[in-house]
Amino acid sequence: MAAAFLLVGVGAWLGWFRQARELRTDPPVAADLDQFRLMPNAISGTPPESYFAQGKLYETDAYNLSQGKRLYAWFGCSTCHGDGRGGVGPSFLDGWWLYGPEMVSIVASIRDGRPHGMPAFHDRMTIEQIWQLAGYVQTIGSYTPKTAAPSRNDDKQTRPAENRGPAKILFDEGPAGVHPDQGPSP
């Protein structure tokens, strides 16, 4: 009986120290997330200071990655990008990120759209949702495993989990060619 009380006590104590979840970002912080700077060629750039102050929350927080995964399904991203292997839209797993794999580039692509098919979502999503979706998209094409991961799918698994570096597994290095927009392959 004492062991059961001890187990419940330890479980309650561990539950108290679980990862904190903020269900809504403060308005000044959310407004600052929209103030990132892109390079002149619209590839890469500098995230806002609040992104670093929060500890790169949208890349490292399981809750935000799960929200990004939900948004990926909800906004129909899989109709163009599939499960990350592409289709009508570009693949996240082939090693070629036309606008770069950095968070700022992915956020800019989602927010403002890109030529040749990527629509802008700035009028359909909040900036925080855009950052959450970008964090999830980055995990799909990640070359290094991450500690945090979104929730699992209930359907059959067609590829490794997002936090296991699936792009590294599927990328065939082959001869190092030159991509006309980005230079040598990764």
N, C-alpha and C positions, 0 to 999 in steps of 0.2 A: 504494500500500500504506500509506503514511504517512497519507494522507487517511482511509482506513478506520479505522486505529487512533485517529486524532483524533476521528472521528465516534463511535466506540464509547466513547471516554473522555468526551466531552462528554455523551453519552447517559447514561452511568453517573453522572456528576456531577449532571446534572439529576434523575435518578431518586432520588438521595440526598436531594434537597431537596423531594421531592413532599409533598403534604399528608399530615400524620400522621393515622392512623386508630386510634382507641381502640375496641376491639371490646367493651369492657365498662366501664361507668362505675364508679368507686370507690363502695362502698356508702354512705359518709357523704354523698357528693355526690348519689347517687340518692335517698337519703332526704330530702335537702333540696329536691329538685325537687318533692316532694309537698307542700311547705309554702308554697304560694302563697296569697295572700289575694284573695278576690273582693269586689266591691262589694256592698252590701246587696241590690240588685236582681238579683244573679248575672250581671251584664253587666260585663265587663272586670275589672280588678284589678291586683295587683302581683305580678310574678314573683319568685321567690326570688333572693337575692343570688348564689348559685352560677350561676344562669343568665347573669347579666351577667359574672361572673368568667370563665366559659368563652367569652365573646364571642358570645353568642346562637347557640350551636353548632347548634341544631336548625333555625334559619332560614337559616344561611349556609354550611353544610357539605354538600357534594355527597353524601358518604357517608351522612349521616343522612337527607337528602332521599330518596335511593334506598331506604334501609331503610323510610322512611315510605311510599313508593310500593309497595313489596313488601307491607307490612302492609295497605295500602288494598285490594289485590287479595286478599290472604290471608284477611282477615276479612270479605270480601264487601261492602265499603262501596258498591261500584258497583251492587249490587242495588237500593239505595234512592236513591243520589245520582248514578248513572250515571257519565259521564266528567266530571262537574262541573256538568252542565246540569240536574240534578235528575231527578225522576221521582216515586217515592213519597215520598222525602225532599226537603228543600229544595235548591235550586240554589246553587252557590257562585259562579256567574257573573252572576247577575241584579242584583247591587248591594245586595241586602237580606240582611244578616247579622243575624238576629233577636237573637242574643246578642253580636254584635260580631265583627269580624275579627281582634282581638288574640289573640296566642298563648295568654294565660291563659284567655280565653273559650273558645277551641277545645279546650284541654286539659280544662277543666272539663266541657265538653259530652261529650267522649269518656269521661272518667273516671267522671263521675257520671250521665251520661245527661240527657235533657231530656224534658219532658212531651210527649205526643202522638206517641210512636213511637221516639225516640232511646234505645236501650238503654245501660246503663252497662257499661263495659268494664274497670272497676278490678279485677275478679276474673279476667279473661282475658288481661290484658297487664301487663307491668311498667310502672312510671311512665316509664322511659326510652323504651319503645316508644310510649307514649301521646304523649310530646313529639315523637318522630320522626314519628308519624302526623299530629300537629297541624301540624308544619312543612310537611309535604307538602300537607295540605289548604289551608293558607294560600297556598302557591304556586299552587294551582289557581285560586283567586279573587283573585290578586294584581292590583292596579291599576298597579303599577310593576314594570318588569323587574328581575330579580335576577341577580347574577353567577353564583351556584351553581345547578345544576339536577340533578334526578334523572336516572337513566339513561333512554335513549329506549325507546319501545315497539317491538316487532317487528311489530305489526299495523298496519293502515292508520291514518293519522293523521286523527282527526275534528276536531281543533282545534289551535291553535298549541301549541308546547312550553310547559311550566309556567313557565319562567323568562322568557318573552317577554311577560308581562302579558296573558294571554288575556282576562281579565275586562274590561279597558279596551277591547279590540277589539270585544267582543260586547255591551257595555253601551250601550243606547240612552238617551242622557241625557234627551231629551224634556222636558216641563214638570216643574219641581221640585215634586213633591207632598210631602205630609207622611205619613210612615208612623206609625201610631198608637203604636207602641212605641218608636221611635227618633228621631222628628223628621224633618227634611228629608232628602231622598235625597242620596246622596254626590255 
